[in-house]
Amino acid sequence: MLAFAGTGFGTWAADSWPWPKDRYCWGAWERDSGPDFLGDAAFGDGDDGSRSGTESLPTHERPSGSCEVTIASNYKSSYDGDKVSISQRVSVTYGPVPTAAEARLSMIQDDYLGADMVALPDGLPGTVNARGGLLVLPKSCDAKDGRPTVVTMQAYGTYASGPSYTQEDPADLGGAQQAAVLLVAAANRGMAAAGCAPDKPLKVSSPVYDLPGRRERVFTSSDDLCGIRGLRFDTEDLYHQTGVVTRDLQTCSVAGDRDGIPAVDLAMVAQPRLAAVFDSLTGNRPAVRGWRGTGTLGENHSIVRADCAGRPATFLMGASTDPGHLAAFANAVAARLGCAPIAPKRAAR
């Protein structure tokens, strides 16, 4: 279990660090406390690896910040004698979601609502996987203009061997469960420093459930992708993945087999606090004439919000510009949740 410092502390100047050198990310994470990136395992077979941290602490006056843990290691492979270089980092950001609609949709949907993400446990509003996650903070931390504040975490890295071999090798967060604990620990520290922490610190006490389905290959153009009737592409050889399927969240991702380029990313968000990150983005008119709710269809991202089963549901589409894909997905989700179709039947192809 990850060990992290308590959250009952005051606010400090952004350039003063009252915690010991063996703690990182505003004092939230302790060296050798569980995840590989915080221990010697991060250095591979090397004996001279280094770990360093940089951070900017949120404050009440400037409620944004970041922290980063960087790992570097170089050694000779015991197998073939090639020089091996490991470069990894874990980055955390704290701050309100972007003001511009496209920037906000790109940040939230592209990075944190893919089919490889799962819902945070214990009703916490956000998503997580083994490489990072997003947590929407309580309303007390909202920006003055009402935008929700979020904490995000991402692991990056590369492994290079010899003169020509390089592969992605993200820092090891210890799996989705451990990543959730890391994310929440950092969020508690950030909120306390910014002066908006709830009376009781946020806590991960339950297992991470609702793991996504496998990424599966589709050889024909007639399959109903992600189990969504009518969600089809004329292109053959695709990969599709069904992510979370709950009352609060549902996701689907489709990508090309040969190039891995996304063909469509779809998501439904009904968890109130997570859905709040999309407030003000749907306008006051239907996305398409005849559709329920309000929204916009864009070149990179589309968004529709409509009442469904007694509460607002937000439907998102990225990568594709075909409204038929969004219509098929939204209507299938609406049927599952027990509410009226979002788009006319003829809109889904």
Buried (B, 14 or more C-beta within 10 A) or exposed (E): EBEBBEBEBEBBEBEEBEBEEEBBBBBBBBBEBBBBBBBBEBBBEBEEBEBEBEBBBBBEEEBBBBBBBBBBBBBEEEEEEEEBBBBBBBBBBBBBBBEEBEEBBBBBBBBBBBBBBBBBBBEBBBBBBBBBBBBBBBEEBBBEEEBBBBBBBBBBBEBBBEEEEEEEBBBBBBEBBBBBBBBBBBBBBBBBBBBBBBEEBBEBEEEBEEEBBEEEEBEEEEBBBBEBEBBBBEEEEBBBBBBBBEBBBBBBBBBBEEEEEBBBBBBBBBBEBBBBBBBEBBEEEBBBEEBBBBBBBBEBBBBBBBEBEEBBBBBBBBBBBBBBBBBBBBBBBBEBBEBEBBBBEEBBE
